Amino acid sequence: MNHSEARLLCTVSLAPTLLQNISKREQEVLSLTAIGLNPAHIADRLYISAATVSQHLKNIRVKLNVRNTTHAVAYAITNGI
């Protein structure tokens, strides 16, 4: 097994555990981000402030251990959120 395969295996085995840490509201925010809505539009749709949306996105990045929101969206798509 090479380094890339080992890393992929580790990522795949962690996916269910990491996804369990995402709250229902964070999943909603991530899904709306994935379809292209910006924080202001997400806030309007969910009846929360844009600052709250930004905090949810930050929490998602931390929980998924990704560098930015684009990576979080890619992770979500790859793992079926």
Secondary structure, DSSP 8 states (H G I E B T S, - for coil): --HHHHHHHHHHHHHHHHHHTS-HHHHHHHHHHHTT--HHHHHHHHTS-HHHHHHHHHHHHHHHT-SSHHHHHHHHHHTT-
